[in-house]
Amino acid sequence: MGRRREGQLVPLEVDILGAGMELQASEGDFYGFSLAKRIAEQADAAALTAHGTLYKALARLSEAGLLDSAWEDAAISETEGRPRRRLYRVTGAGELAHQRELAAMAAPAAAPARVAFA
Amino acid sequence: MVDGYVEAADGITIEPSRGVERAVLAWGRWYTLDLPGDMANDRLAELESDLFEHRAAAGGGAGVGSAILWRAVRGVPSDVSWRFSRLRRTALSAPHGTFPLALPAIAHLATAALLTWGVFVVARVTGSLLAGSWAGAWDLLAAGVAGLAIAIVGGWLVAVRRRRMLGAFWLAAASFLLIRFGTMAVVATSVTLTEFQHDSMEQFMLLVRAATLAGVLFFAAMAVWWTAAPQATDRPEWGEA
């Protein structure tokens, strides 16, 4: 398998941005497990995305500026009796990258490079 | 949105397969070892949250433990490549003259070498005892066994981020026992080596003392280095209050 080009999104990253935008629209933000669940639902898959695969992809998208993240207020998680969530939001650049990637996928002959972000 | 999670937390679906979460978090602690504290803490906290949410969302359904384990296993290649990419980045951004990758790597190699030597000493002496050819003193055997036991404890401690400084001290003690007395125990199992020791007593003792000193100083230095290195904040184990 060849190395991907700088800025190219892999299918999982496209799925993350897509599912993330959906969750963001309904919940305001999203976190790792909610994202894994939504991606599995969309793909009609029984297994959730592996921890390592998911969080590595989230880190890469955050570093590329396509996602923003912040730790949830500790008071909320304490009240609800669970560990703190790292909350993500798809940035404007992430939305654009997602749109470009979908367009590139729809017209592979016209845009084979699938360059989504710099 | 979160009501289900609270209920699940109170209704306790975690207990039956806590071992799975513990194993996944132990793996997480391993692959974040030697990474900067904040980076390691963020990944572990995110993983801990995911494990909780997964079990809570399953609502105690059968097979959730194996599903969590399978998710972790499938992610191992990504975990490892993420670790190495972070280590590379840490090394590239480290101040000149510091060795954030090389020193821990050497320490882990030295630990493995010490454990291997300890196992060899004990196995060799045990074999000699069983064959009835053991000519050494019993305290050499005792020192070898004690040294191996201490090395095993030290090896386990250095694999845990918040205990690795303590582990290095244990390994320094094990080095003293296994290199100094372990070498003599091995010599006592062999006629050839015993003759060599008698013929070159001064050189032999010098070599053993130098190797012992090197081992002890190395692990003591690693303990000091790890004491000075930024530590990840202590985090409670899964399910601890």
Contacts between the chains, C-beta under 8 A, distances in Angstrom:
chain1	res1	chain2	res2	distance
A	27	B	1	6.5
A	31	B	49	6.8
A	31	B	53	7.5
A	32	B	46	5.8
A	32	B	49	7.0
A	32	B	50	4.9
A	32	B	53	7.9
A	33	B	49	7.1
A	33	B	50	4.7
A	33	B	53	3.7
A	33	B	54	5.9
A	33	B	57	7.1
A	34	B	53	7.5
A	36	B	50	7.6
A	37	B	57	6.9
A	47	B	67	7.3
A	47	B	70	6.9
A	47	B	71	7.2
A	47	B	74	7.8
A	48	B	54	7.4
A	48	B	67	7.5
A	48	B	71	5.7
A	49	B	71	7.7
A	50	B	71	5.1
A	50	B	72	7.2
A	50	B	73	7.7
A	50	B	74	3.7
A	50	B	75	3.3
A	50	B	78	6.8
A	51	B	24	7.3
A	51	B	47	6.1
A	51	B	50	6.2
A	51	B	71	5.5
A	51	B	72	5.5
A	51	B	75	4.4
A	51	B	79	7.5
A	52	B	72	7.6
A	52	B	74	7.6
A	52	B	75	2.6
A	52	B	76	6.2
A	52	B	77	7.0
A	52	B	78	3.4
A	52	B	79	3.8
A	52	B	80	7.9
A	52	B	82	6.7
A	53	B	74	7.1
A	53	B	75	5.1
A	53	B	78	4.6
A	54	B	75	7.3
A	55	B	43	6.6
A	55	B	46	6.0
A	55	B	47	7.2
A	55	B	75	7.9
A	55	B	78	8.0
A	55	B	82	7.6
A	56	B	78	4.5
A	56	B	79	7.6
A	56	B	81	7.2
A	56	B	82	4.5
A	59	B	82	7.0
A	71	B	45	7.7
A	80	B	2	5.0
A	80	B	5	6.3
A	80	B	6	5.0
A	80	B	9	7.6
A	81	B	5	7.9
A	81	B	6	5.5
A	81	B	9	4.3
A	81	B	10	6.8
A	82	B	2	7.6
A	82	B	5	5.3
A	82	B	6	7.2
A	82	B	9	5.6
A	82	B	49	7.3
A	82	B	52	5.3
A	82	B	53	7.4
A	82	B	56	7.1
A	83	B	45	6.7
A	83	B	48	4.8
A	83	B	49	4.2
A	83	B	52	5.2
A	84	B	45	6.3
A	84	B	49	6.3
A	85	B	49	5.1
A	85	B	53	7.8
A	86	B	42	7.2
A	86	B	45	7.1
A	86	B	46	4.9
A	86	B	49	7.0
